[in-house]
Amino acid sequence: MAQKKNIKNRATSKPSSLVWIMLILLIMGEFFLYAWSRVQCTRMGYEITREENKYKNQMNMRNNLQIELSRLKSPKRISLIAKTRLGLIRPAPKQTVIIR
Amino acid sequence: MKFDNHKQISRRAAIIGIMFAGLFIMIGIRVIFLQTVQGPWLSKKAANQYEKSVIIRGKRGIIFDAAHREMAVSIQATSLAAYPGRIKNKNEAARKLSNILKIRFKNLRRKLETGRSFVWLKRQATPRQVQAVKALNLKGIGFIPEFNRFYPNKTLGAQVLGFSGIDGRGLEGLEFYYNAYLKGSERKIRVLTDALGRQFDTGQTNANGLGGNNIILTIDGNIQYITETALEEAAKKYNAESGIAIVMAPATGAILAMAHYPFFNPNAFNSFSRDRWRNRSITDSFEPGSTMKIFSAAAALDSGICDPNTIFYCENGEYRIGRNIIHDTKPHGWLSVQQIIKVSSNIGTVKVAEKVGGRSLYNLFKKFGFGNKTGVDCPGESTGSLSFYNKWSNIDKGTISFGQGVSVSALQLTSAAAAIANDGILMKPYLVQAITDQNGRLIQNFSPQKIHQVISARTARDLKRIMETVMTEGGTGVLAALEGYTVCGKTGTAQKVSTHGGYSKDKYIASFLGFAPAKKPEIVILVILDEPKKEHYGGIVAGPAFKKIAHQTLQYLNFTPLRQKKHQRVLAENEVSG
């Protein structure tokens, strides 16, 4: 009778250790997953910061180019180019024909 | 013996157990103490190591001209600072930096040797300087991003725009007046940093929504350029000390151009004397001279006492009032009101004023806005000076009628002439037509404001006819007459008040005030030249500059010249008949 009980105990103890191992592996896996997601989160944070800086730099460049454009379009400069390089003169009232 | 050993071991184990239990209890108490009592303080201390405060500043708004061209913008610049405590070899650092930044070695070393934890080395350094300092790889040098104000058109409209200082605060002109709208706001945020000091995104560093508002001017960059070029040319030709020119739209009061000679560059405002910074057409007043005669004539015509053909005896060039004698440049006999204005007779104007009376003259001058602020949106406006008519002596009444003993600002004079051009309605002059947010959405719109009807539309029409004759042969303004457009105008030549008392014999203010086209005026122009040397008559000195501004501005605004209209009509008729 006692022998039978021992066999029964041995049979029931086997799956319980497996469950424990599985549980430990699961918890460890979860820890690794959590650590991995944290690392990913940090990495993404750095990437976002880098991209934002890139965006800021490009916006600055756009701003600077716009300013350069408005400097190049200044009436003084255009007038000077028209007179000196292109040899243009301002038309007299007689020479002006306004087309509507 | 065995029993004794066992007992001893048990006792030792109990002691060790108690010791450990005690230690655990102590640790437990400490943990509770750290978590509850010291928790917030420790959290803050830890946070300070991986968090830092950063101030984000919004960009100052843009100033656009009427055609949405940038007149003042903000660009990103880098300022160099030092944290002296972190610099090991200050002498060496100062030597290296002084070469790049072009700052004296002694000054730099003094800065670095101060006990302060932070000192500015150079605000808004050039990109080349920043690169060179970065290449030095010095410890304890900070590169701080800032905004720098930049005026792409340099001197264009500088006195109107004004400028802002190194800290982004408006100091002069519209930059000062509209500072509350233009300035960007600030936000203090905390960002995460790692052990290497790199910033970690917290999603807060975006400066969107912090930028200042933009303002849109009534000034047109091209008309401003036309005006400045003509003014500069006239001032250089006659070696004038300074000059002012204003172009205004009479129907609205919008100022299209406001030029001041000599110019200054607001990008380097410190290199110019303070006298050049001022918007003199608003802040300074002067004796207008003969341009005032049209307003005296307006008083006479509007009161109904005279009409354009009423004649006055001009005493052949000399007229005594008490102990004073008033002269004309040429002797005249009988002249009508129209001729008085055409030849600019002082005596004729005095006679007109005597007939009108001091009270009516004063009241109308006041209605035209003399002696009051126009209310233009610019700082430091002058009221000019017009004393109360009760205080006028007989000679005062006479001289005030032709522009002596009264002082006005250039803007007051332009605005008053605009009232004549605008059928007698005085409009409030303005420089800013709209304010938008940084994304261009309208925040505030400034529409034209009527002040009051100064003179009747009929009087205004009569005055226009009179002023048109000034430009015809025998008038003082022939040099300002335009080919293809009808022009109304009046010359002004005022002696300047001498520092020794009385009027100077060789210092004059030459001016020309007019509008075009005569029938439906689109632009009112005033040109003033201070102390011209070779000639001093307004018609000769300022008239041609007026002509140039009027011609080029009307062309730019696409107003068809009269002759072309006739030419077109002839062509159309031929086409129909053919």
HADDOCK unambig.tbl for C-alpha pairs under 7 A between the chains (distance, minus, plus):
assign (segid A and resid 45 and name CA) (segid B and resid 200 and name CA) 6.14 0.50 0.50
assign (segid A and resid 45 and name CA) (segid B and resid 201 and name CA) 5.37 0.50 0.50
assign (segid A and resid 46 and name CA) (segid B and resid 200 and name CA) 5.84 0.50 0.50
assign (segid A and resid 46 and name CA) (segid B and resid 201 and name CA) 6.56 0.50 0.50
assign (segid A and resid 48 and name CA) (segid B and resid 201 and name CA) 6.48 0.50 0.50
assign (segid A and resid 49 and name CA) (segid B and resid 200 and name CA) 6.31 0.50 0.50
assign (segid A and resid 49 and name CA) (segid B and resid 201 and name CA) 5.02 0.50 0.50
assign (segid A and resid 60 and name CA) (segid B and resid 76 and name CA) 6.86 0.50 0.50
assign (segid A and resid 64 and name CA) (segid B and resid 75 and name CA) 6.79 0.50 0.50
assign (segid A and resid 67 and name CA) (segid B and resid 152 and name CA) 6.70 0.50 0.50
assign (segid A and resid 70 and name CA) (segid B and resid 69 and name CA) 6.98 0.50 0.50
assign (segid A and resid 70 and name CA) (segid B and resid 70 and name CA) 6.39 0.50 0.50
assign (segid A and resid 70 and name CA) (segid B and resid 152 and name CA) 6.40 0.50 0.50
assign (segid A and resid 71 and name CA) (segid B and resid 152 and name CA) 4.69 0.50 0.50
assign (segid A and resid 71 and name CA) (segid B and resid 153 and name CA) 6.02 0.50 0.50
assign (segid A and resid 74 and name CA) (segid B and resid 153 and name CA) 5.70 0.50 0.50
assign (segid A and resid 75 and name CA) (segid B and resid 222 and name CA) 6.14 0.50 0.50
assign (segid A and resid 75 and name CA) (segid B and resid 225 and name CA) 6.56 0.50 0.50
assign (segid A and resid 76 and name CA) (segid B and resid 225 and name CA) 6.96 0.50 0.50
assign (segid A and resid 93 and name CA) (segid B and resid 483 and name CA) 6.39 0.50 0.50
assign (segid A and resid 93 and name CA) (segid B and resid 484 and name CA) 5.92 0.50 0.50
assign (segid A and resid 93 and name CA) (segid B and resid 561 and name CA) 6.45 0.50 0.50
assign (segid A and resid 98 and name CA) (segid B and resid 558 and name CA) 6.75 0.50 0.50
assign (segid A and resid 98 and name CA) (segid B and resid 560 and name CA) 6.29 0.50 0.50
